[in-house]
């Protein structure tokens, strides 16, 4: 009789006893697992990425998402393992949501997708991002923790606030031996150091002709220090040496070592916190600052590739000898993240201000959006003193800048997306519309933002010119595609021009005083503005013609005088318009018989203004040319630009006439726009195209800069495509020109600024004109692209309530640290640490049992990226005694950061590719979390002698004997 006996039971028994893998079908698995048809033990449900999974595929997920279905669906995550942890369902739901999001991005990245379809996919993607980030932020698991950021032991801000370091280093002044006389120090070199200590100011006259020894670095340093010591001052000069580095070159495939280059030397000024140092020198010549943009846009000569690499340069020239040998004082390459310089101006202290478009970062500050505006302040030597970013959440472009006599800086331009902390107009464009609004920002002399106003219409608009006027008024001019709210005049064409006046009220909040809109049936724009008392003149193109318009402004000034005296208060308000004043006086409270001294507070501001259109001057058709700018010189208007019209409507032509192609031109005429008796006109250029990108008026001369034609007169061509700087004397009809080159022999000048007395003996010693500023602002909004109102979130418990930390305009690192401590319930340790020349925030848990999760702020108000803080969970770790592995000290299980950036979008090709890459990493992290859960479910098998690997010979023989016996019993069946 045959015995039916399943030999796999016996084999499984021996395999299990011996620690070998594999179970026979129907065998009892170890605790926590089930046996599949293949005889293998299953400890975790099949994940959706497994080829055997029946979960919806990416194409199905995308189809559902486009149909309006939710990205996260826990009910749709089916588990094929009875009794499996609910954590699996949540992980699988998250993975499927990410997979759907990735599918949407992949579809947007496919070829042939229309703009309409891309817009639809971008909207669905944004909805999915919001849903998934919200799900992760509330997700609570039993055996692990998920954060959409990273996991870390500490979180230190990458962006810091500059430390106060009382020292200043010049650039390299000498290359060679330390004992060699310095060439730059020879000749007539003298300047003044004015050092204010307490209430006293010490003027230290430095004249190198008084030295007895050679003018070496050390000799000059000692000479200056002797003068400082004699005056009882603490400030000192010293010499710093940078050793020359050895060089290596390849010759015929071999490396040849060359001698080290000569050493470099510079001065270091060690200051004292009680001493304010100011440098000045007499007999200064005009200093001309020119920025250049250089590089070959198509080096491989393939128009389908974007392989051009560019650099922005800053050149300082002695304007009294333009074009002469030795006119260049200094030159440097500006930060590579500057994409375009829009304007440059000199300040009353000799500083140079540069307005630029930046991407990624600038001066260590992370740019929040795709493109931002930066104001960079350089001293007269070209050393960067500070950088200020606008802090736009999406895109911003700076188009105009003005410097007031008291050092205030105004910038204006266009912005799309969010802009926290701005005073908004009544119908600004929605942040998600992609339409631009005009903005104007005013900084004080120290570089701290005073106010920002954003005003827009239903369609696009942008501010293209800005200027300071009397009484705190700032005039902004620009263009718009629709009617601006409150504007006089209606739409006339495609782009209309506008002029508006803005002034801060008694509380410092900017208010619009008037707006007037004007234009033609074509495209109009404004590219020049001049304020002359109560007259504002703008210049631009109207349907291709060069046109100037003047406006008469009559402001109303309000003065509020508040007097507090012995318990009684009197407020007297006086308004003045056109020389006529009206006052009202109100008493509050009653005298209490006290003896408190009287306190008087006076506030004066421009509260209203009316505008009346004045004269108009039509220069004629520019024939494709442009207006570069407008200036005021000795009561007359000066305009410059480019044109193909050799018969512009300006009389009194002098000097060279129209040469052909696109020529530069400059003209001078009466400020009333009607009197033509003082007209002057001058063309400048060769037979090719000469562009004008910038102009300014200084010292009675017109300075222009741009791109030169090959045969531009006055200088020989240097390379393929030169930039140029030209000084035009309209009275004499003469010109001086200097050609400029750069990377790849292709350059153009992008901006120009002139300090009429900025080239002095200070340049020879690398010393800046004006007051040394050792410390920058300590405000977070000044040192980063964070704006007041930006925020981030923290919590100290998984799935707990998120606390919001909002940045205030006057927050410093210390006040921000105090906010984090309070909202974190003091479970997070917050330090302000010193890191080189910067101070930074550092976050760690206050104890082993504590953890803190840091998450971005909502919408376009996130402050984390601008601060350089990493989203995610910060926790301590300990070593598990059983496994020897590092685990969370809080006992909450492993923590997985899926690294999902909050700002992913499909708005551009770059954004689409970034989204696909980020989502791939996030899905990989979810798989890692699954594998950790699966590994934890498997029982620990204590190894028997010989367990693992191949079965030992004795066990193999035993199993073979049992198998033979079974075959005899069962007949070999």
DAVEN-V260080 format. One record per backbone hydrogen bond with DSSP energy under -0.5 kcal/mol. NH is the residue of the N-H (numbers start at 1). CO is the residue of the C=O. Records with the same first field share a line. If there is no record, write none. Layout:
NH=CO + CO
This chain:
3=969
4=2
5=3
7=5
9=6
10=6
11=7
12=8
13=9
14=10
15=11
16=12
17=13
18=14
19=15 + 16
20=15
23=39
27=24
29=27
33=30
34=42
36=34 + 40
39=36
42=34
43=41
50=47
53=50
61=57
62=58
63=59
64=60
65=61
66=62
67=63
68=65
69=64
73=71
76=73
77=74
78=76
84=81
88=85
89=85
90=86
91=87
92=88
93=89
94=90
95=91
96=92
97=93
98=94
99=95
100=96
101=97
102=98
103=99
104=100
105=101
106=102
107=103
108=104
109=105
110=106 + 107
113=110
118=114
119=115
120=116
121=117
122=118
123=119
124=120
125=121
126=122
127=123
128=124
129=125
130=126
131=127
132=128
133=129
134=130
135=131
136=132
137=133
138=134
139=135 + 136
141=144
145=894
147=896
150=871
152=873
155=843
157=841
158=868
159=867
161=839
163=837
165=163 + 774
166=164
167=165
168=269
170=267
173=265
174=265
176=263
180=177
182=215
183=181
185=182
186=183
189=187
190=188
191=206
192=280
193=204
194=192 + 278
195=193 + 202
196=194 + 276
197=195 + 200
198=274
200=197
202=195
203=201
204=193 + 202
205=203
206=191 + 204
207=205
208=189
210=207
211=208
216=214
217=178
218=178
220=216
221=217
222=218
223=219
224=220
225=221
226=222
227=223
228=224
229=225
230=226
231=227
232=229
233=228
236=270
238=268
240=266
242=264
243=241
247=258
249=256
251=249 + 254
254=251
256=249 + 254
257=255
258=247
261=245
264=242
265=174
266=240
268=238
269=168
270=236 + 268
271=166 + 269
275=272
276=196
277=275
278=194
279=770
280=192
285=759
287=755
288=286 + 317
289=287 + 753
290=288 + 315
291=751
292=313
293=748
294=311
295=743 + 746
297=295
299=296
301=298
303=301
305=302
307=305
308=297
309=296
311=294
313=292
314=332
315=290
316=330
317=288
318=327
319=286 + 317
320=286
321=318
322=319
324=321
327=324
329=316
330=316
332=314
334=312 + 332
338=335
339=337 + 357
340=357
342=340 + 355
343=355
345=353
347=351
350=347
352=378
353=345
354=376
355=343
356=354 + 374
357=340
358=372
359=337
361=359
362=365
365=362
366=866
367=360
369=392
370=394
371=394
372=358
374=356
375=388
376=354 + 374
377=375 + 386
378=352 + 376
379=383
382=379
385=377
386=377
388=375
390=373
393=418
394=416
395=416
396=371
397=414
399=397 + 412
400=412
402=410
404=408
407=404
409=443
410=402
411=441
412=400
413=439
414=397
415=437
416=395
422=419
423=452
424=422
425=454
428=425
433=430
434=430
437=415
438=455
439=413
440=453
441=411
442=451
443=409
444=448
447=444
450=442
451=442
453=440
454=423
455=438
457=459
461=436
462=479
463=413
464=477
465=477
467=475
469=473
472=469
473=470
474=502
475=467
476=500
477=465
478=498
479=462
480=496
481=460
485=456
487=484
488=515
494=522
495=522
496=480
497=518
498=478
499=516
500=476
501=514
502=474
503=511
505=509
508=505
511=503
513=501 + 511
514=501
516=499
517=488
518=497
524=495
525=541
527=539
528=539
530=537
532=530 + 535
535=532
536=551
537=530
538=549
539=528
540=547
541=525
542=545
543=523
544=523
545=542
546=620
547=540 + 545
548=617
549=538
550=615
551=536
552=612
553=534 + 551
554=610
555=553
556=608
557=555 + 576
558=605
559=574
560=603
561=559 + 572
562=560 + 601
563=561 + 570
564=562 + 599
565=563 + 568
568=565
569=588
570=563
571=586
572=561 + 570
573=571 + 584
574=559
575=582
576=557
577=580
578=555
580=577
582=575
584=573
586=571
588=569
592=566
599=564
601=562
603=560
605=558
606=471
607=556 + 605
608=556
609=513
610=554
612=552
614=550
617=548
619=546 + 617
620=546
622=544
625=622
628=626 + 640
629=640
631=638
633=636
636=633
637=669
638=631
639=667
640=629
641=665
642=626
643=663
644=622
646=644
649=619
650=648
654=681
663=643 + 661
664=684
665=641
666=682
667=639
668=680
669=637
670=675
671=635
673=670
679=676
680=668
681=652
682=666
683=656
684=664
690=662 + 688
691=689 + 707
693=705
694=705
696=703
698=701
701=698
702=728
703=696 + 701
704=726
705=694
706=724
708=722
712=709
715=712
721=745
723=740
724=706
725=738
726=704
727=736
728=702 + 726
729=734
730=728
733=729
734=729
736=727
738=725
740=723
745=742
746=743
747=721
748=293
749=706
750=291
751=291
753=289
755=287
756=754
758=755
759=285
760=758
763=760
764=761
765=761 + 762
766=763
767=762
770=279
772=277
774=772
780=811
782=779
783=779
784=780
789=807
790=787
791=861
792=805
793=855
794=803
795=853
800=797
803=794
805=792
806=804
807=790
811=808
816=812
817=813
818=814
819=815
820=816
821=817
822=818
823=819
824=820
825=822
826=821
827=824
829=844
830=828
831=829 + 842
833=831 + 840
835=838
838=835
839=161
840=833
842=831
843=155
844=829
846=827
850=847
852=874
853=795
854=872
855=793
857=791
861=858
862=859
863=791
867=863
868=864
869=864
872=854
873=150
874=852
875=152 + 873
876=850
878=887
880=878 + 885
884=880
887=878
889=876
891=888
894=143
896=145
897=895
898=147 + 896
899=149
900=148
901=899
904=901
912=908
913=909
914=910
915=911
916=912
917=913
918=914
919=915
920=916
921=917
922=918
923=919
924=920
925=921
926=922
927=923
928=924
929=925
930=926
931=927
932=928
933=929
934=930
935=931
936=932
937=933
938=934 + 935
941=939
942=940
943=941
947=944
956=952
957=953
958=954
959=955
960=956
961=957
962=958
963=959
964=960
965=961
966=962
967=963
968=964
969=965
970=966
971=967
972=967
973=970
